[in-house]
Amino acid sequence: MPAAFDFSAWIRHRALPFWRARGLCPNGFGAVEHIRADGSAALYPLRRSRVHARQAFVFAAAARDMGTDDLPLAQHLLAFAHRTAASGFIPIASDNHGRPVGDAHRLYDLAFYILANAECPAPVIPWDWLKQALAKLRAPLGWWDDRLRCAPRTQNAHMHLFEAASAAHRATGDPDWAEVADECRALFLTVFLQPDGTVLELFDAHWRPVKQGQRVEPGHGAEWVYLGHQDPQIAAAADLDTIFSAATRALGHAGFLPDQADDPLAGRRLWPQTELLRAALAQRARGRVLPPHLTPEAIIQRIAHSYLTPQGGWIDARDHAGRITAAHMPSSSFYHIFNAWRAWHDVQPRAGLTAGARASQPRRQQIPDHNPFVPPRAPSPIAPLR
Ligand SMILES: O=P(O)(O)OC[C@H]1O[C@@H](O)[C@@H](O)[C@@H](O)[C@@H]1O
């Protein structure tokens, strides 16, 4: 089945202009936390630190892969994120005057600082600063989730640290980042991944799974299938087919991944669907024959019609019955969408390229501006650009 939805045209001509126009603080204090359903930027809610870094990643990636002029914007966002951490600790968030709020120094947020820095052709944040920031969270095995060593410890933060450290190693060739990735990989293979292919989320200080609140997020299983496919050591050591089967066992009747497995009333955010798309692309690249409802073409159509808006925004969450539950579009979801676009176009991470060579090799794709949704779809509840 040919894909009717033009993902590239949507990203270039709808999403990037929409988020450039509305997703940034007009006073220069980073990215907004979300855009409201009426299309207006929400200027007052606190902006989580990860949001500036994730949007920096997206704009740097667009500059690199699509040849857009977004690199200065990415650099501005990441430099702002860095400034909010002038104390040496990454705040939980910043306010609409750019002031840091909290100093938890979360591993999860730091992972996105590292990832965005690696995406830029030259570091915006000194790599040594990022290494020191990580050293503040060092644990006997892995890293603490924040500087207060709050429990439970999470696989999620280490999954994103694995992604970021791998990117930092590709960008710099620095073996220190390879060591960070090695440790996260080992944790995945020996602690997080279960024999039945599920991935547990929560652990105590000694990496024993906690019982209370323990859960399985199939979106994370799907994410590991893609990350594992990109990583020869995981691909050799883990059974990606079993992980893919475990994640897709949770699929609802309409073909969407719920946020949580084993809960018939679980809602479904946008991001598990983009991770399912990446996992399906990985499985196909590995020569697996996918059932019709799990082909990448089928998944992208479902994403386009259930979540993406013609204006370049998104409906971020629906409940188990498909009803819209998100009142706004979080900026943080663009990172997932852009990564899915990368996988869809098989844009591979490029190892061994120097920063200068990367900067001079943007993929200047010519993408015509036409309706990315073919055939025309029902009007979106999101207001058009004014
Ligand atoms: O909830 P936000 O910040 O949009 O993040 C969206 C999701 O990203 C994924 O990669 C995971 O880390 C999830 O646990 C997280 O919920």
The ligand as an SDF file (V2000), in Angstrom:
LIG
                    3D

 16 16  0  0  0  0  0  0  0  0999 V2000
    6.3070   13.2860   28.4310 O   0  0  0  0  0  0  0  0  0  0  0  0
    7.2600   13.9020   27.4860 P   0  0  0  0  0  0  0  0  0  0  0  0
    8.2370   14.8290   28.0980 O   0  0  0  0  0  0  0  0  0  0  0  0
    6.6000   14.4870   26.2770 O   0  0  0  0  0  0  0  0  0  0  0  0
    8.1290   12.7130   26.9460 O   0  0  0  0  0  0  0  0  0  0  0  0
    7.5390   11.7720   26.1560 C   0  0  0  0  0  0  0  0  0  0  0  0
    8.1030   10.4090   26.4030 C   0  0  0  0  0  0  0  0  0  0  0  0
    9.3580   10.2910   25.8080 O   0  0  0  0  0  0  0  0  0  0  0  0
    9.8050    8.9490   25.7670 C   0  0  0  0  0  0  0  0  0  0  0  0
   11.0080    8.8890   25.0950 O   0  0  0  0  0  0  0  0  0  0  0  0
    9.9150    8.3820   27.1050 C   0  0  0  0  0  0  0  0  0  0  0  0
   10.9940    8.9570   27.7700 O   0  0  0  0  0  0  0  0  0  0  0  0
    8.6390    8.5800   27.8810 C   0  0  0  0  0  0  0  0  0  0  0  0
    8.7630    8.1120   29.1650 O   0  0  0  0  0  0  0  0  0  0  0  0
    8.2160   10.0100   27.8430 C   0  0  0  0  0  0  0  0  0  0  0  0
    6.9830   10.1860   28.4980 O   0  0  0  0  0  0  0  0  0  0  0  0
  1  2  2  0
  2  3  1  0
  2  4  1  0
  2  5  1  0
  5  6  1  0
  6  7  1  0
  7  8  1  0
  7 15  1  0
  8  9  1  0
  9 10  1  0
  9 11  1  0
 11 12  1  0
 11 13  1  0
 13 14  1  0
 13 15  1  0
 15 16  1  0
M  END
$$$$
